[in-house]
Amino acid sequence: AQSVTQPDIHITVSEGASLELRCNYSYGATPYLFWYVQSPGQGLQLLLKYFSGDTLVQGIKGFEAEFKRSQSSFNLRKPSVHWSDAAEYFCAVGLTGGFKTIFGAGTRLFVKA
Amino acid sequence: DVKVTQSSRYLVKRTGEKVFLECVQDMDHENMFWYRQDPGLGLRLIYFSYDVKMKEKGDIPEGYSVSREKKERFSLILESASTNQTSMYLCASSMGQDAYEQYFGPGTRLTVT
């Protein structure tokens, strides 16, 4: 069955430090891959997406993610975290040939001064 | 910009009441979705619709129904609300015939007492 795993329920980083959020998926084909961010009390906003081509994708707010087919991973990175990045982050897999998207359980990011 | 709006941000209902959650999108998207979001479980798909009057069950449709009479509007109905339906409900829309990125509304936090 298709699934998305975000191993870290929450992560705390210092402002200015680098960030990596992990995401692994299980799917038989190459999926569409997404990272969304949810600020408190808000809906989800798309950070970046991967459909095909260059495996390193750039997103909004200085985020990037790398697709590694051999590891079935799509990790999110940011070189220098800002306090405003504190939010919950969701990795998602879009199943090709259909409408369905599967979301991970989310990783909550805390940023300390 | 795509705009997805939901009729209420917060809603308190009593057990056994019939509850309507409304969602409207303004970008002529074919597809609309209803999710519920619970801590540690991520987003779970309740129902989706890929065209007017068309609907498909998601992963957790029990206790819910939907209606899509117009392309821009997708309603979620709780026929007889129960306390285990207390949750955050998110509506989303997307274009095309594949699992492309979704655009989310701000969510409705429903409490059933």
Interface residues (C-beta under 8 A of the other chain):
Chain A: V4 I9 P31 Y32 F34 Y36 G41 Q42 G43 L44 Q45 L46 K49 F90 G94 L95 T96 G97 G98 F99 K100 T101 F103 G104 A105 G106
Chain B: V4 R9 N31 Y35 G40 L41 G42 L43 L45 F48 Y50 E56 G58 L90 A92 S94 Q97 D98 A99 Y100 E101 Q102 Y103 F104 G105 P106 G107
